[in-house]
């Protein structure tokens, strides 16, 4: 039997990948740079959201195995990733 946390994380990643592929196909169909850029900009919300949600699910699954100190280090690491990705 699969772990419910692993199943949830992988299903969210599959959904995210499907959204990315659909967006790429939409860009090809639209065939204009300005429209493709708009679709690409909308995708900017998907990546960080998926990262936060899947990490949260993973941490919830490991909560009984990790100390609060380790959870804090992981949260700070994810925060650093997000700052690095989202800062311009």
URRA-V930094 format. One record per pair of residues at least 6 apart in sequence whose ideal C-beta (glycine too) atoms are under 7 Angstrom apart, sorted by the first residue. I is the first residue (numbers start at 1). J is the second residue. D is the distance in Angstrom with one decimal. If there is no record, write none. Layout:
i = <I:I>
j = <J:J>
d = <D:D>
This chain:
i = <3:5:5:5:5:8:9:9:9:12:12:12:13:13:16:16:19:20:23:23:26:27:27:30:48:48:48:55:59:59>
j = <61:57:58:60:61:57:54:57:58:50:53:54:50:54:46:50:46:43:39:43:39:36:39:36:82:85:86:78:71:74>
d = <6.9:5.6:6.5:6.6:3.1:5.1:4.7:5.2:5.9:6.0:5.9:5.4:6.9:6.5:6.1:4.4:5.7:6.8:5.2:5.4:5.5:4.0:5.3:6.0:5.9:6.4:6.6:5.4:6.4:6.5>
